[in-house]
Amino acid sequence: MRFKKLFQNLDYWLIIAVCLLSLFGIISIASATRINLGASATEVIKQAVFFLIGIMLMLIAANVDYEYFAQFYIPIYILNLLLLLAVLLFGANFNNATRWISIGPLTIQPSEFAKVIMIFCLARLISLKQRSISEIPMLVLLCVFVAVPIVLIQKEPALSASLVLLAIFCIELFVAGLDYRIIRNVVVVAAPVVLLILWDVSRENPLFTDKIFHGHQFNRLLSFVDPTRDASLYYQTEKSISAIGSGQLTGKGLFHGTLNQLSYLPEPENDFIFSVIGEEFGFFGCIFVLSVLLFIIFRCIIIAISARDIFSQLLAAGIAGMFAFQTFVNAGVATGILPNTGMSLPFVSYGGSSMWTNMVAVGLILNIKKRETKSLFEGGLL
């Protein structure tokens, strides 16, 4: 009877969408790792295992009393910082970045877990201080609260994870009702700063950007601002755009993507999985993936609107924002409309830490849906 309760009142449309996308991702990873040419199927098998474990984590998150754990948000936040600090002290280095901790045969990426942990902790803190979030002392406190993990993540370095945390922070403040005058002032200041950074990057001798960004981060910005400066820096984006364009409407077919199969695509199973989909499944394949992701994001937003309290609403909105931001950046990088940064595509890209983080996030959404008390006549949409 207790086991049966785990599956009661779940949003099965959301679960089906997540499972469908994850299975499509496993198929795409099989092509990206070229198992049809005799390459090892290890990553495909691992992703399938990550997915099955993720399903269990999703069901656990869908049934725990998250409101009970919310009272421990400070210890959870400290645990998050300790994990990020452990990466810097004991982490494994791959490709000039220290983002992983090896535990026997398992390698985890705490910066991925930090996303859902910060959504949870921020939602709790903001819900407790909602009436004063537009006051300068409280805004400073919240900024410090977010800045500490961002600084630790940047030390790895992992710019993409830092940007996700920043996006989550902005979304939760907006949903909580931050004064529009503050938003206006931030935009007025931020817009010229972004333009100044892009201008400085484009200079032959930059004034400051080459000092505040890590070498590979600066080069990626440079390749975006001025692709002609150094063709080697634009190589990844160029091949990605070529792969997507060559797929046309229907694609070349599974295992028939020329650029993918000949190893011209960088990180095809992760950062550029969207390029593999574009080449082998075409425009229709890309639209399918983006449509399913849009459906998942839409369900999260609807559940946020119908949530019974501000904490649950912020939690759901933060998760929706995380999925939306990562989808936009991953597809934007693959199509060349954004600077190259390593951002995984939710549920599709290879990676256990990413899969588990996303599955736990979906589990929390399912949990919030189960706890809804608003009816249609009380303002809820579902």
C-alpha positions, 0 to 999 in steps of 0.5 A, a space after each residue: 500500500 505504501 509503495 502504491 502511494 509513491 505513484 498517486 497523483 503524479 503528473 504523468 504527462 510530465 513524466 512521459 515527456 521527461 522519459 521520452 526526451 531522456 531515451 531520445 538522448 540515449 539514442 543520440 549519444 549512441 550516434 555521437 559516440 559512434 558505437 555503429 563504427 565499433 566504438 565502445 558502448 560504455 557511455 551509452 550504457 552509463 547514460 542508461 544506468 544514469 537514467 534508471 537511477 534518475 527515475 528512482 531519484 525523481 520518485 523519491 523527490 516527488 514524495 519527500 516532505 520538502 517543506 520539512 527539509 526547508 527548515 534546514 536550508 542553512 545546513 544544506 547550503 553549507 553542505 553545498 559550499 563544502 562540496 564545491 570546496 572539496 572539488 578545489 581541494 581534491 577534485 580530478 582535473 580534465 581538460 584544464 578544469 577541476 570540476 569533478 570528484 572521483 569516488 571509486 568508479 563514479 565521477 560526480 560534478 558538484 557544480 551540477 548539484 549546486 543548481 538544484 540545491 541553490 534553487 531550494 535554498 534561495 526559494 526558502 530564504 526569499 520566501 522568509 524575507 519576501 517583504 523586504 527583498 527590495 530593501 538594500 540590506 536584504 538585497 546585499 545579503 541575497 547577493 552574497 548568498 549567491 556570490 559565494 558558490 558562484 565564486 567557488 564554481 568559477 575557481 574550477 572554472 565552470 562559467 556555464 554553471 555560474 551563469 545558471 545560478 545567476 539566472 536562477 537568482 534573477 528569476 526567483 527575485 522577479 517572481 518574488 516581486 522585486 521592485 521594478 525600479 531596481 530591475 530597471 536600474 540594474 538593466 540600465 547599468 548592465 547593458 553598457 557593461 556588457 557592451 563594454 566587455 564585448 568592445 574590449 574583447 574585440 580590441 587588439 590589446 584588451 584593457 581588462 577582459 583578458 585579466 578577468 576571464 580565464 584564457 579559454 573563456 576569453 578566447 570563446 568570447 573573442 571567437 564570438 565577437 570576431 570569428 575572423 580573428 583566429 579561425 581555430 577559435 571558431 572551429 567548434 561553432 563553425 562545424 556545429 553550424 555546418 552539421 545542423 545546416 546539412 541536416 536540412 528538414 529530415 536529417 541524414 538518418 541515425 548513424 549517417 551524420 557525416 560530420 558527426 561520424 567523421 569526428 569533426 564535431 567537438 564534445 558531440 555527446 554533451 555540449 554539442 549534442 544538439 548539432 548531432 540531432 540537427 545533422 541526423 534528424 534534421 529540422 524536425 528532430 530539433 523541433 521535436 526536442 525543443 518542443 518537448 523541452 518547452 512542454 516540460 518548462 510550460 508544465 513547471 510554470 503552470 505548476 508554479 502559478 498554481 502552487 499553494 505558497 510562495 516557497 513552492 512557487 519560487 521552487 517551481 519557478 527556479 526549476 523552470 528557469 533552470 531548464 529554460 536557460 540551459 536549453 536556450 544557451 545549449 541551442 544558442 551555442 550550437 547555432 552560433 547565436 551565443 558565445 561558446 560555453 559548455 552547457 548541457 542540454 537537459 535530459 539529452 546530453 551525456 552526464 550522470 550529475 546532470 541527469 540526476 540533478 534534472 530528475 530531482 528537479 522534476 521530482 520536486 515539481 511533481 511533489 509541488 503538483 501533488 500538494 496543490 490545494 488551489 482549484 480552478 475557481 481559486 485561481 489555479 490553472 490545473 
